[in-house]
């Protein structure tokens, strides 16, 4: 995973997993991260790393792991 300041995008509806994932990214992965919350049907911005949004590289696996867990493993 990149460690330079980049845009990270996730769904805008508040949820514990998404909020914890933003915290994880900003605290440990990219301290200068810019987080953007987008509509679930919006395209992921080209310059962004998407998570917990349709067509994103990282997300939860139902009944197996949360997005937070997936980010920690990555």
PDB file of N, H, CA, C and O in Angstrom:
ATOM      1  N   UNK A   1       0.833  -1.172   0.000  1.00  0.00           N
ATOM      2  CA  UNK A   1       0.000   0.000   0.000  1.00  0.00           C
ATOM      3  C   UNK A   1       0.885   1.246   0.000  1.00  0.00           C
ATOM      4  O   UNK A   1       1.925   1.283   0.658  1.00  0.00           O
ATOM      5  N   UNK A   2       0.461   2.258  -0.743  1.00  0.00           N
ATOM      6  H   UNK A   2      -0.384   2.228  -1.278  1.00  0.00           H
ATOM      7  CA  UNK A   2       1.247   3.490  -0.826  1.00  0.00           C
ATOM      8  C   UNK A   2       1.314   4.207   0.516  1.00  0.00           C
ATOM      9  O   UNK A   2       0.375   4.136   1.309  1.00  0.00           O
ATOM     10  N   UNK A   3       2.406   4.886   0.768  1.00  0.00           N
ATOM     11  H   UNK A   3       3.169   4.943   0.124  1.00  0.00           H
ATOM     12  CA  UNK A   3       2.560   5.636   2.008  1.00  0.00           C
ATOM     13  C   UNK A   3       2.758   7.117   1.739  1.00  0.00           C
ATOM     14  O   UNK A   3       3.241   7.834   2.615  1.00  0.00           O
ATOM     15  N   UNK A   4       2.404   7.594   0.567  1.00  0.00           N
ATOM     16  H   UNK A   4       2.012   7.012  -0.145  1.00  0.00           H
ATOM     17  CA  UNK A   4       2.470   9.022   0.284  1.00  0.00           C
ATOM     18  C   UNK A   4       1.070   9.591   0.423  1.00  0.00           C
ATOM     19  O   UNK A   4       0.089   8.848   0.410  1.00  0.00           O
ATOM     20  N   UNK A   5       0.976  10.890   0.554  1.00  0.00           N
ATOM     21  H   UNK A   5       1.773  11.493   0.565  1.00  0.00           H
ATOM     22  CA  UNK A   5      -0.317  11.524   0.723  1.00  0.00           C
ATOM     23  C   UNK A   5      -1.152  11.362  -0.544  1.00  0.00           C
ATOM     24  O   UNK A   5      -0.781  11.850  -1.611  1.00  0.00           O
ATOM     25  N   UNK A   6      -2.264  10.683  -0.412  1.00  0.00           N
ATOM     26  H   UNK A   6      -2.565  10.286   0.455  1.00  0.00           H
ATOM     27  CA  UNK A   6      -3.161  10.436  -1.532  1.00  0.00           C
ATOM     28  C   UNK A   6      -4.603  10.631  -1.082  1.00  0.00           C
ATOM     29  O   UNK A   6      -4.895  10.782   0.104  1.00  0.00           O
ATOM     30  N   UNK A   7      -5.475  10.623  -2.051  1.00  0.00           N
ATOM     31  H   UNK A   7      -5.237  10.501  -3.015  1.00  0.00           H
ATOM     32  CA  UNK A   7      -6.905  10.715  -1.790  1.00  0.00           C
ATOM     33  C   UNK A   7      -7.457   9.313  -1.570  1.00  0.00           C
ATOM     34  O   UNK A   7      -7.174   8.402  -2.348  1.00  0.00           O
ATOM     35  N   UNK A   8      -8.227   9.142  -0.533  1.00  0.00           N
ATOM     36  H   UNK A   8      -8.457   9.882   0.099  1.00  0.00           H
ATOM     37  CA  UNK A   8      -8.897   7.891  -0.221  1.00  0.00           C
ATOM     38  C   UNK A   8     -10.391   8.158  -0.282  1.00  0.00           C
ATOM     39  O   UNK A   8     -10.851   9.159   0.267  1.00  0.00           O
ATOM     40  N   UNK A   9     -11.158   7.302  -0.926  1.00  0.00           N
ATOM     41  H   UNK A   9     -10.785   6.489  -1.372  1.00  0.00           H
ATOM     42  CA  UNK A   9     -12.593   7.517  -1.073  1.00  0.00           C
ATOM     43  C   UNK A   9     -13.387   6.334  -0.529  1.00  0.00           C
ATOM     44  O   UNK A   9     -13.021   5.176  -0.728  1.00  0.00           O
ATOM     45  N   UNK A  10     -14.480   6.648   0.161  1.00  0.00           N
ATOM     46  H   UNK A  10     -14.777   7.589   0.324  1.00  0.00           H
ATOM     47  CA  UNK A  10     -15.381   5.641   0.699  1.00  0.00           C
ATOM     48  C   UNK A  10     -16.806   6.163   0.656  1.00  0.00           C
ATOM     49  O   UNK A  10     -17.035   7.332   0.345  1.00  0.00           O
ATOM     50  N   UNK A  11     -17.762   5.301   0.967  1.00  0.00           N
ATOM     51  H   UNK A  11     -17.576   4.352   1.219  1.00  0.00           H
ATOM     52  CA  UNK A  11     -19.167   5.714   0.956  1.00  0.00           C
ATOM     53  C   UNK A  11     -19.456   6.738   2.039  1.00  0.00           C
ATOM     54  O   UNK A  11     -18.818   6.737   3.091  1.00  0.00           O
ATOM     55  N   UNK A  12     -20.411   7.602   1.781  1.00  0.00           N
ATOM     56  H   UNK A  12     -20.930   7.603   0.926  1.00  0.00           H
ATOM     57  CA  UNK A  12     -20.704   8.689   2.704  1.00  0.00           C
ATOM     58  C   UNK A  12     -21.574   8.301   3.897  1.00  0.00           C
ATOM     59  O   UNK A  12     -21.586   9.036   4.885  1.00  0.00           O
ATOM     60  N   UNK A  13     -22.293   7.198   3.855  1.00  0.00           N
ATOM     61  H   UNK A  13     -22.283   6.601   3.053  1.00  0.00           H
ATOM     62  CA  UNK A  13     -23.129   6.831   4.993  1.00  0.00           C
ATOM     63  C   UNK A  13     -22.251   6.478   6.192  1.00  0.00           C
ATOM     64  O   UNK A  13     -21.332   5.669   6.065  1.00  0.00           O
ATOM     65  N   UNK A  14     -22.524   7.079   7.363  1.00  0.00           N
ATOM     66  H   UNK A  14     -23.271   7.736   7.467  1.00  0.00           H
ATOM     67  CA  UNK A  14     -21.687   6.772   8.529  1.00  0.00           C
ATOM     68  C   UNK A  14     -21.844   5.305   8.941  1.00  0.00           C
ATOM     69  O   UNK A  14     -22.948   4.760   8.939  1.00  0.00           O
ATOM     70  N   UNK A  15     -20.755   4.702   9.281  1.00  0.00           N
ATOM     71  H   UNK A  15     -19.859   5.145   9.283  1.00  0.00           H
ATOM     72  CA  UNK A  15     -20.743   3.310   9.718  1.00  0.00           C
ATOM     73  C   UNK A  15     -19.447   3.094  10.486  1.00  0.00           C
ATOM     74  O   UNK A  15     -18.415   3.669  10.140  1.00  0.00           O
ATOM     75  N   UNK A  16     -19.496   2.284  11.509  1.00  0.00           N
ATOM     76  H   UNK A  16     -20.334   1.817  11.791  1.00  0.00           H
ATOM     77  CA  UNK A  16     -18.324   2.062  12.361  1.00  0.00           C
ATOM     78  C   UNK A  16     -17.126   1.585  11.553  1.00  0.00           C
ATOM     79  O   UNK A  16     -16.018   2.085  11.750  1.00  0.00           O
ATOM     80  N   UNK A  17     -17.321   0.630  10.651  1.00  0.00           N
ATOM     81  H   UNK A  17     -18.220   0.224  10.492  1.00  0.00           H
ATOM     82  CA  UNK A  17     -16.208   0.089   9.866  1.00  0.00           C
ATOM     83  C   UNK A  17     -15.560   1.167   8.997  1.00  0.00           C
ATOM     84  O   UNK A  17     -14.333   1.248   8.932  1.00  0.00           O
ATOM     85  N   UNK A  18     -16.361   1.989   8.333  1.00  0.00           N
ATOM     86  H   UNK A  18     -17.357   1.923   8.386  1.00  0.00           H
ATOM     87  CA  UNK A  18     -15.795   3.053   7.481  1.00  0.00           C
ATOM     88  C   UNK A  18     -15.053   4.090   8.314  1.00  0.00           C
ATOM     89  O   UNK A  18     -13.958   4.517   7.950  1.00  0.00           O
ATOM     90  N   UNK A  19     -15.653   4.496   9.436  1.00  0.00           N
ATOM     91  H   UNK A  19     -16.543   4.149   9.732  1.00  0.00           H
ATOM     92  CA  UNK A  19     -14.996   5.496  10.297  1.00  0.00           C
ATOM     93  C   UNK A  19     -13.694   4.946  10.876  1.00  0.00           C
ATOM     94  O   UNK A  19     -12.687   5.653  10.926  1.00  0.00           O
ATOM     95  N   UNK A  20     -13.712   3.691  11.310  1.00  0.00           N
ATOM     96  H   UNK A  20     -14.529   3.117  11.270  1.00  0.00           H
ATOM     97  CA  UNK A  20     -12.493   3.071  11.844  1.00  0.00           C
ATOM     98  C   UNK A  20     -11.434   2.933  10.759  1.00  0.00           C
ATOM     99  O   UNK A  20     -10.243   3.088  11.029  1.00  0.00           O
ATOM    100  N   UNK A  21     -11.858   2.643   9.539  1.00  0.00           N
ATOM    101  H   UNK A  21     -12.826   2.517   9.319  1.00  0.00           H
ATOM    102  CA  UNK A  21     -10.914   2.511   8.426  1.00  0.00           C
ATOM    103  C   UNK A  21     -10.260   3.849   8.103  1.00  0.00           C
ATOM    104  O   UNK A  21      -9.056   3.903   7.851  1.00  0.00           O
ATOM    105  N   UNK A  22     -11.037   4.924   8.107  1.00  0.00           N
ATOM    106  H   UNK A  22     -12.015   4.880   8.312  1.00  0.00           H
ATOM    107  CA  UNK A  22     -10.470   6.264   7.883  1.00  0.00           C
ATOM    108  C   UNK A  22      -9.451   6.556   8.975  1.00  0.00           C
ATOM    109  O   UNK A  22      -8.358   7.044   8.687  1.00  0.00           O
ATOM    110  N   UNK A  23      -9.795   6.264  10.220  1.00  0.00           N
ATOM    111  H   UNK A  23     -10.683   5.867  10.454  1.00  0.00           H
ATOM    112  CA  UNK A  23      -8.871   6.489  11.339  1.00  0.00           C
ATOM    113  C   UNK A  23      -7.579   5.703  11.128  1.00  0.00           C
ATOM    114  O   UNK A  23      -6.487   6.246  11.295  1.00  0.00           O
ATOM    115  N   UNK A  24      -7.700   4.430  10.762  1.00  0.00           N
ATOM    116  H   UNK A  24      -8.587   3.989  10.626  1.00  0.00           H
ATOM    117  CA  UNK A  24      -6.524   3.580  10.534  1.00  0.00           C
ATOM    118  C   UNK A  24      -5.622   4.171   9.452  1.00  0.00           C
ATOM    119  O   UNK A  24      -4.408   4.269   9.628  1.00  0.00           O
ATOM    120  N   UNK A  25      -6.222   4.559   8.343  1.00  0.00           N
ATOM    121  H   UNK A  25      -7.209   4.480   8.200  1.00  0.00           H
ATOM    122  CA  UNK A  25      -5.452   5.125   7.224  1.00  0.00           C
ATOM    123  C   UNK A  25      -4.744   6.403   7.659  1.00  0.00           C
ATOM    124  O   UNK A  25      -3.545   6.561   7.427  1.00  0.00           O
ATOM    125  N   UNK A  26      -5.484   7.315   8.291  1.00  0.00           N
ATOM    126  H   UNK A  26      -6.457   7.186   8.480  1.00  0.00           H
ATOM    127  CA  UNK A  26      -4.900   8.608   8.668  1.00  0.00           C
ATOM    128  C   UNK A  26      -3.908   8.490   9.817  1.00  0.00           C
ATOM    129  O   UNK A  26      -3.019   9.332   9.951  1.00  0.00           O
ATOM    130  N   UNK A  27      -4.041   7.488  10.628  1.00  0.00           N
ATOM    131  H   UNK A  27      -4.763   6.805  10.520  1.00  0.00           H
ATOM    132  CA  UNK A  27      -3.144   7.325  11.781  1.00  0.00           C
ATOM    133  C   UNK A  27      -1.884   6.519  11.440  1.00  0.00           C
ATOM    134  O   UNK A  27      -0.798   6.844  11.921  1.00  0.00           O
ATOM    135  N   UNK A  28      -2.014   5.479  10.622  1.00  0.00           N
ATOM    136  H   UNK A  28      -2.895   5.214  10.231  1.00  0.00           H
ATOM    137  CA  UNK A  28      -0.899   4.560  10.414  1.00  0.00           C
ATOM    138  C   UNK A  28      -0.421   4.403   8.973  1.00  0.00           C
ATOM    139  O   UNK A  28       0.751   4.100   8.750  1.00  0.00           O
ATOM    140  N   UNK A  29      -1.296   4.600   7.996  1.00  0.00           N
ATOM    141  H   UNK A  29      -2.249   4.846   8.177  1.00  0.00           H
ATOM    142  CA  UNK A  29      -0.915   4.356   6.606  1.00  0.00           C
ATOM    143  C   UNK A  29      -0.425   5.608   5.919  1.00  0.00           C
ATOM    144  O   UNK A  29       0.605   5.592   5.244  1.00  0.00           O
ATOM    145  N   UNK A  30      -1.163   6.702   6.088  1.00  0.00           N
ATOM    146  H   UNK A  30      -1.999   6.715   6.635  1.00  0.00           H
ATOM    147  CA  UNK A  30      -0.846   7.961   5.402  1.00  0.00           C
ATOM    148  C   UNK A  30      -1.298   9.113   6.282  1.00  0.00           C
ATOM    149  O   UNK A  30      -2.457   9.522   6.228  1.00  0.00           O
ATOM    150  N   UNK A  31      -0.391   9.634   7.089  1.00  0.00           N
ATOM    151  H   UNK A  31       0.551   9.301   7.133  1.00  0.00           H
ATOM    152  CA  UNK A  31      -0.733  10.695   8.044  1.00  0.00           C
ATOM    153  C   UNK A  31      -1.215  11.974   7.373  1.00  0.00           C
ATOM    154  O   UNK A  31      -1.812  12.827   8.029  1.00  0.00           O
ATOM    155  N   UNK A  32      -0.966  12.118   6.077  1.00  0.00           N
ATOM    156  H   UNK A  32      -0.481  11.425   5.544  1.00  0.00           H
ATOM    157  CA  UNK A  32      -1.424  13.298   5.342  1.00  0.00           C
ATOM    158  C   UNK A  32      -2.547  12.932   4.371  1.00  0.00           C
ATOM    159  O   UNK A  32      -2.807  13.658   3.411  1.00  0.00           O
ATOM    160  N   UNK A  33      -3.199  11.818   4.623  1.00  0.00           N
ATOM    161  H   UNK A  33      -2.987  11.228   5.403  1.00  0.00           H
ATOM    162  CA  UNK A  33      -4.276  11.354   3.740  1.00  0.00           C
ATOM    163  C   UNK A  33      -5.408  12.366   3.661  1.00  0.00           C
ATOM    164  O   UNK A  33      -5.694  13.094   4.612  1.00  0.00           O
ATOM    165  N   UNK A  34      -6.032  12.386   2.511  1.00  0.00           N
ATOM    166  H   UNK A  34      -5.799  11.795   1.739  1.00  0.00           H
ATOM    167  CA  UNK A  34      -7.234  13.183   2.309  1.00  0.00           C
ATOM    168  C   UNK A  34      -8.349  12.185   2.093  1.00  0.00           C
ATOM    169  O   UNK A  34      -8.302  11.383   1.159  1.00  0.00           O
ATOM    170  N   UNK A  35      -9.357  12.230   2.956  1.00  0.00           N
ATOM    171  H   UNK A  35      -9.396  12.881   3.714  1.00  0.00           H
ATOM    172  CA  UNK A  35     -10.473  11.290   2.857  1.00  0.00           C
ATOM    173  C   UNK A  35     -11.662  11.988   2.222  1.00  0.00           C
ATOM    174  O   UNK A  35     -12.000  13.119   2.572  1.00  0.00           O
ATOM    175  N   UNK A  36     -12.287  11.295   1.285  1.00  0.00           N
ATOM    176  H   UNK A  36     -12.012  10.377   1.001  1.00  0.00           H
ATOM    177  CA  UNK A  36     -13.460  11.836   0.615  1.00  0.00           C
ATOM    178  C   UNK A  36     -14.586  10.820   0.739  1.00  0.00           C
ATOM    179  O   UNK A  36     -14.402   9.630   0.486  1.00  0.00           O
ATOM    180  N   UNK A  37     -15.750  11.312   1.131  1.00  0.00           N
ATOM    181  H   UNK A  37     -15.900  12.279   1.336  1.00  0.00           H
ATOM    182  CA  UNK A  37     -16.913  10.468   1.277  1.00  0.00           C
ATOM    183  C   UNK A  37     -17.829  10.741   0.090  1.00  0.00           C
ATOM    184  O   UNK A  37     -18.277  11.869  -0.113  1.00  0.00           O
ATOM    185  N   UNK A  38     -18.102   9.704  -0.687  1.00  0.00           N
ATOM    186  H   UNK A  38     -17.738   8.787  -0.522  1.00  0.00           H
ATOM    187  CA  UNK A  38     -18.867   9.864  -1.926  1.00  0.00           C
ATOM    188  C   UNK A  38     -20.129   9.005  -1.887  1.00  0.00           C
ATOM    189  O   UNK A  38     -20.240   8.074  -1.089  1.00  0.00           O
ATOM    190  N   UNK A  39     -21.058   9.330  -2.747  1.00  0.00           N
ATOM    191  H   UNK A  39     -20.968  10.086  -3.395  1.00  0.00           H
ATOM    192  CA  UNK A  39     -22.278   8.560  -2.902  1.00  0.00           C
ATOM    193  C   UNK A  39     -21.908   7.150  -3.357  1.00  0.00           C
ATOM    194  O   UNK A  39     -20.997   6.985  -4.168  1.00  0.00           O
ATOM    195  N   UNK A  40     -22.595   6.143  -2.851  1.00  0.00           N
ATOM    196  H   UNK A  40     -23.335   6.277  -2.192  1.00  0.00           H
ATOM    197  CA  UNK A  40     -22.254   4.748  -3.180  1.00  0.00           C
ATOM    198  C   UNK A  40     -22.340   4.458  -4.669  1.00  0.00           C
ATOM    199  O   UNK A  40     -21.694   3.526  -5.146  1.00  0.00           O
ATOM    200  N   UNK A  41     -23.131   5.241  -5.425  1.00  0.00           N
ATOM    201  H   UNK A  41     -23.656   5.999  -5.037  1.00  0.00           H
ATOM    202  CA  UNK A  41     -23.277   5.019  -6.861  1.00  0.00           C
ATOM    203  C   UNK A  41     -22.319   5.882  -7.690  1.00  0.00           C
ATOM    204  O   UNK A  41     -22.277   5.757  -8.914  1.00  0.00           O
ATOM    205  N   UNK A  42     -21.563   6.742  -7.041  1.00  0.00           N
ATOM    206  H   UNK A  42     -21.597   6.843  -6.046  1.00  0.00           H
ATOM    207  CA  UNK A  42     -20.606   7.597  -7.745  1.00  0.00           C
ATOM    208  C   UNK A  42     -19.386   6.785  -8.158  1.00  0.00           C
ATOM    209  O   UNK A  42     -19.055   5.771  -7.543  1.00  0.00           O
ATOM    210  N   UNK A  43     -18.739   7.243  -9.193  1.00  0.00           N
ATOM    211  H   UNK A  43     -19.008   8.066  -9.693  1.00  0.00           H
ATOM    212  CA  UNK A  43     -17.478   6.623  -9.609  1.00  0.00           C
ATOM    213  C   UNK A  43     -16.400   6.992  -8.587  1.00  0.00           C
ATOM    214  O   UNK A  43     -16.422   8.079  -8.011  1.00  0.00           O
ATOM    215  N   UNK A  44     -15.472   6.085  -8.374  1.00  0.00           N
ATOM    216  H   UNK A  44     -15.453   5.201  -8.842  1.00  0.00           H
ATOM    217  CA  UNK A  44     -14.332   6.388  -7.507  1.00  0.00           C
ATOM    218  C   UNK A  44     -13.455   7.365  -8.270  1.00  0.00           C
ATOM    219  O   UNK A  44     -13.098   7.090  -9.415  1.00  0.00           O
ATOM    220  N   UNK A  45     -13.090   8.511  -7.669  1.00  0.00           N
ATOM    221  H   UNK A  45     -13.380   8.735  -6.738  1.00  0.00           H
ATOM    222  CA  UNK A  45     -12.217   9.444  -8.387  1.00  0.00           C
ATOM    223  C   UNK A  45     -10.950   8.735  -8.869  1.00  0.00           C
ATOM    224  O   UNK A  45     -10.385   7.906  -8.156  1.00  0.00           O
ATOM    225  N   UNK A  46     -10.506   9.070 -10.087  1.00  0.00           N
ATOM    226  H   UNK A  46     -10.965   9.744 -10.666  1.00  0.00           H
ATOM    227  CA  UNK A  46      -9.344   8.396 -10.690  1.00  0.00           C
ATOM    228  C   UNK A  46      -8.113   8.434  -9.801  1.00  0.00           C
ATOM    229  O   UNK A  46      -7.349   7.470  -9.757  1.00  0.00           O
ATOM    230  N   UNK A  47      -7.914   9.542  -9.090  1.00  0.00           N
ATOM    231  H   UNK A  47      -8.535  10.325  -9.126  1.00  0.00           H
ATOM    232  CA  UNK A  47      -6.707   9.702  -8.281  1.00  0.00           C
ATOM    233  C   UNK A  47      -6.860   9.093  -6.883  1.00  0.00           C
ATOM    234  O   UNK A  47      -5.934   9.172  -6.075  1.00  0.00           O
ATOM    235  N   UNK A  48      -8.009   8.492  -6.588  1.00  0.00           N
ATOM    236  H   UNK A  48      -8.761   8.428  -7.244  1.00  0.00           H
ATOM    237  CA  UNK A  48      -8.283   7.991  -5.240  1.00  0.00           C
ATOM    238  C   UNK A  48      -8.102   6.478  -5.125  1.00  0.00           C
ATOM    239  O   UNK A  48      -8.206   5.735  -6.102  1.00  0.00           O
ATOM    240  N   UNK A  49      -7.833   6.062  -3.913  1.00  0.00           N
ATOM    241  H   UNK A  49      -7.748   6.665  -3.120  1.00  0.00           H
ATOM    242  CA  UNK A  49      -7.863   4.654  -3.553  1.00  0.00           C
ATOM    243  C   UNK A  49      -9.211   4.450  -2.872  1.00  0.00           C
ATOM    244  O   UNK A  49      -9.484   5.047  -1.830  1.00  0.00           O
ATOM    245  N   UNK A  50     -10.036   3.622  -3.451  1.00  0.00           N
ATOM    246  H   UNK A  50      -9.814   3.137  -4.297  1.00  0.00           H
ATOM    247  CA  UNK A  50     -11.364   3.398  -2.899  1.00  0.00           C
ATOM    248  C   UNK A  50     -11.391   2.235  -1.933  1.00  0.00           C
ATOM    249  O   UNK A  50     -10.650   1.263  -2.080  1.00  0.00           O
ATOM    250  N   UNK A  51     -12.261   2.351  -0.937  1.00  0.00           N
ATOM    251  H   UNK A  51     -12.863   3.141  -0.818  1.00  0.00           H
ATOM    252  CA  UNK A  51     -12.488   1.247  -0.019  1.00  0.00           C
ATOM    253  C   UNK A  51     -13.934   1.292   0.460  1.00  0.00           C
ATOM    254  O   UNK A  51     -14.517   2.365   0.611  1.00  0.00           O
ATOM    255  N   UNK A  52     -14.500   0.119   0.695  1.00  0.00           N
ATOM    256  H   UNK A  52     -14.026  -0.753   0.572  1.00  0.00           H
ATOM    257  CA  UNK A  52     -15.882  -0.031   1.140  1.00  0.00           C
ATOM    258  C   UNK A  52     -16.860   0.716   0.240  1.00  0.00           C
ATOM    259  O   UNK A  52     -17.785   1.372   0.718  1.00  0.00           O
ATOM    260  N   UNK A  53     -16.647   0.609  -1.039  1.00  0.00           N
ATOM    261  H   UNK A  53     -15.896   0.076  -1.428  1.00  0.00           H
ATOM    262  CA  UNK A  53     -17.528   1.216  -2.029  1.00  0.00           C
ATOM    263  C   UNK A  53     -17.519   0.274  -3.237  1.00  0.00           C
ATOM    264  O   UNK A  53     -16.495  -0.342  -3.530  1.00  0.00           O
ATOM    265  N   UNK A  54     -18.646   0.159  -3.934  1.00  0.00           N
ATOM    266  H   UNK A  54     -19.478   0.660  -3.696  1.00  0.00           H
ATOM    267  CA  UNK A  54     -18.643  -0.738  -5.096  1.00  0.00           C
ATOM    268  C   UNK A  54     -17.477  -0.438  -6.051  1.00  0.00           C
ATOM    269  O   UNK A  54     -17.157   0.725  -6.297  1.00  0.00           O
ATOM    270  N   UNK A  55     -16.867  -1.459  -6.569  1.00  0.00           N
ATOM    271  H   UNK A  55     -17.127  -2.403  -6.369  1.00  0.00           H
ATOM    272  CA  UNK A  55     -15.733  -1.407  -7.501  1.00  0.00           C
ATOM    273  C   UNK A  55     -14.418  -0.993  -6.824  1.00  0.00           C
ATOM    274  O   UNK A  55     -13.434  -0.717  -7.511  1.00  0.00           O
ATOM    275  N   UNK A  56     -14.393  -0.947  -5.514  1.00  0.00           N
ATOM    276  H   UNK A  56     -15.193  -1.171  -4.957  1.00  0.00           H
ATOM    277  CA  UNK A  56     -13.157  -0.599  -4.805  1.00  0.00           C
ATOM    278  C   UNK A  56     -12.283  -1.837  -4.646  1.00  0.00           C
ATOM    279  O   UNK A  56     -12.766  -2.969  -4.649  1.00  0.00           O
ATOM    280  N   UNK A  57     -11.010  -1.592  -4.511  1.00  0.00           N
ATOM    281  H   UNK A  57     -10.618  -0.672  -4.509  1.00  0.00           H
ATOM    282  CA  UNK A  57     -10.041  -2.671  -4.335  1.00  0.00           C
ATOM    283  C   UNK A  57     -10.201  -3.357  -2.975  1.00  0.00           C
ATOM    284  O   UNK A  57     -10.014  -4.570  -2.873  1.00  0.00           O
ATOM    285  N   UNK A  58     -10.543  -2.601  -1.937  1.00  0.00           N
ATOM    286  H   UNK A  58     -10.695  -1.616  -2.020  1.00  0.00           H
ATOM    287  CA  UNK A  58     -10.624  -3.129  -0.583  1.00  0.00           C
ATOM    288  C   UNK A  58     -12.014  -2.905  -0.006  1.00  0.00           C
ATOM    289  O   UNK A  58     -12.599  -1.832  -0.151  1.00  0.00           O
ATOM    290  N   UNK A  59     -12.524  -3.926   0.643  1.00  0.00           N
ATOM    291  H   UNK A  59     -12.049  -4.798   0.761  1.00  0.00           H
ATOM    292  CA  UNK A  59     -13.836  -3.821   1.262  1.00  0.00           C
ATOM    293  C   UNK A  59     -14.079  -5.002   2.172  1.00  0.00           C
ATOM    294  O   UNK A  59     -13.229  -5.882   2.311  1.00  0.00           O
ATOM    295  N   UNK A  60     -15.234  -5.015   2.786  1.00  0.00           N
ATOM    296  H   UNK A  60     -15.925  -4.300   2.673  1.00  0.00           H
ATOM    297  CA  UNK A  60     -15.537  -6.121   3.696  1.00  0.00           C
ATOM    298  C   UNK A  60     -15.854  -7.409   2.940  1.00  0.00           C
ATOM    299  O   UNK A  60     -16.258  -7.386   1.777  1.00  0.00           O
ATOM    300  N   UNK A  61     -15.663  -8.514   3.620  1.00  0.00           N
ATOM    301  H   UNK A  61     -15.335  -8.533   4.564  1.00  0.00           H
ATOM    302  CA  UNK A  61     -16.094  -9.807   3.098  1.00  0.00           C
ATOM    303  C   UNK A  61     -17.171 -10.267   4.074  1.00  0.00           C
ATOM    304  O   UNK A  61     -16.889 -10.575   5.231  1.00  0.00           O
ATOM    305  N   UNK A  62     -18.403 -10.308   3.590  1.00  0.00           N
ATOM    306  H   UNK A  62     -18.633 -10.058   2.649  1.00  0.00           H
ATOM    307  CA  UNK A  62     -19.553 -10.554   4.455  1.00  0.00           C
ATOM    308  C   UNK A  62     -19.354 -11.758   5.359  1.00  0.00           C
ATOM    309  O   UNK A  62     -18.999 -12.847   4.908  1.00  0.00           O
ATOM    310  N   UNK A  63     -19.591 -11.536   6.644  1.00  0.00           N
ATOM    311  H   UNK A  63     -19.879 -10.651   7.010  1.00  0.00           H
ATOM    312  CA  UNK A  63     -19.497 -12.563   7.687  1.00  0.00           C
ATOM    313  C   UNK A  63     -18.105 -13.157   7.849  1.00  0.00           C
ATOM    314  O   UNK A  63     -17.941 -14.171   8.526  1.00  0.00           O
ATOM    315  N   UNK A  64     -17.094 -12.534   7.232  1.00  0.00           N
ATOM    316  H   UNK A  64     -17.227 -11.710   6.682  1.00  0.00           H
ATOM    317  CA  UNK A  64     -15.735 -13.054   7.357  1.00  0.00           C
ATOM    318  C   UNK A  64     -14.806 -11.989   7.936  1.00  0.00           C
ATOM    319  O   UNK A  64     -14.131 -12.229   8.937  1.00  0.00           O
ATOM    320  N   UNK A  65     -14.770 -10.804   7.300  1.00  0.00           N
ATOM    321  H   UNK A  65     -15.318 -10.609   6.487  1.00  0.00           H
ATOM    322  CA  UNK A  65     -13.896  -9.744   7.813  1.00  0.00           C
ATOM    323  C   UNK A  65     -14.442  -8.381   7.424  1.00  0.00           C
ATOM    324  O   UNK A  65     -15.182  -8.231   6.452  1.00  0.00           O
ATOM    325  N   UNK A  66     -14.053  -7.401   8.213  1.00  0.00           N
ATOM    326  H   UNK A  66     -13.452  -7.523   9.003  1.00  0.00           H
ATOM    327  CA  UNK A  66     -14.449  -6.013   7.962  1.00  0.00           C
ATOM    328  C   UNK A  66     -13.435  -5.354   7.031  1.00  0.00           C
ATOM    329  O   UNK A  66     -12.369  -5.910   6.763  1.00  0.00           O
ATOM    330  N   UNK A  67     -13.777  -4.172   6.546  1.00  0.00           N
ATOM    331  H   UNK A  67     -14.643  -3.721   6.763  1.00  0.00           H
ATOM    332  CA  UNK A  67     -12.822  -3.405   5.746  1.00  0.00           C
ATOM    333  C   UNK A  67     -11.594  -3.081   6.586  1.00  0.00           C
ATOM    334  O   UNK A  67     -10.468  -3.147   6.091  1.00  0.00           O
ATOM    335  N   UNK A  68     -11.802  -2.733   7.850  1.00  0.00           N
ATOM    336  H   UNK A  68     -12.716  -2.679   8.252  1.00  0.00           H
ATOM    337  CA  UNK A  68     -10.696  -2.447   8.760  1.00  0.00           C
ATOM    338  C   UNK A  68      -9.722  -3.619   8.784  1.00  0.00           C
ATOM    339  O   UNK A  68      -8.513  -3.428   8.656  1.00  0.00           O
ATOM    340  N   UNK A  69     -10.253  -4.840   8.949  1.00  0.00           N
ATOM    341  H   UNK A  69     -11.235  -4.995   9.053  1.00  0.00           H
ATOM    342  CA  UNK A  69      -9.401  -6.039   8.961  1.00  0.00           C
ATOM    343  C   UNK A  69      -8.659  -6.205   7.634  1.00  0.00           C
ATOM    344  O   UNK A  69      -7.474  -6.541   7.619  1.00  0.00           O
ATOM    345  N   UNK A  70      -9.353  -5.971   6.530  1.00  0.00           N
ATOM    346  H   UNK A  70     -10.315  -5.698   6.542  1.00  0.00           H
ATOM    347  CA  UNK A  70      -8.725  -6.101   5.205  1.00  0.00           C
ATOM    348  C   UNK A  70      -7.595  -5.092   5.033  1.00  0.00           C
ATOM    349  O   UNK A  70      -6.548  -5.418   4.474  1.00  0.00           O
ATOM    350  N   UNK A  71      -7.806  -3.855   5.518  1.00  0.00           N
ATOM    351  H   UNK A  71      -8.656  -3.590   5.972  1.00  0.00           H
ATOM    352  CA  UNK A  71      -6.749  -2.841   5.420  1.00  0.00           C
ATOM    353  C   UNK A  71      -5.552  -3.199   6.292  1.00  0.00           C
ATOM    354  O   UNK A  71      -4.408  -2.997   5.883  1.00  0.00           O
ATOM    355  N   UNK A  72      -5.797  -3.720   7.467  1.00  0.00           N
ATOM    356  H   UNK A  72      -6.726  -3.884   7.799  1.00  0.00           H
ATOM    357  CA  UNK A  72      -4.699  -4.134   8.360  1.00  0.00           C
ATOM    358  C   UNK A  72      -3.882  -5.237   7.681  1.00  0.00           C
ATOM    359  O   UNK A  72      -2.651  -5.193   7.702  1.00  0.00           O
ATOM    360  N   UNK A  73      -4.548  -6.217   7.085  1.00  0.00           N
ATOM    361  H   UNK A  73      -5.548  -6.252   7.069  1.00  0.00           H
ATOM    362  CA  UNK A  73      -3.829  -7.294   6.401  1.00  0.00           C
ATOM    363  C   UNK A  73      -3.022  -6.795   5.219  1.00  0.00           C
ATOM    364  O   UNK A  73      -1.920  -7.278   4.959  1.00  0.00           O
ATOM    365  N   UNK A  74      -3.581  -5.812   4.494  1.00  0.00           N
ATOM    366  H   UNK A  74      -4.476  -5.420   4.705  1.00  0.00           H
ATOM    367  CA  UNK A  74      -2.921  -5.286   3.306  1.00  0.00           C
ATOM    368  C   UNK A  74      -1.708  -4.499   3.713  1.00  0.00           C
ATOM    369  O   UNK A  74      -1.002  -3.966   2.857  1.00  0.00           O
TER     370      UNK A  74
END
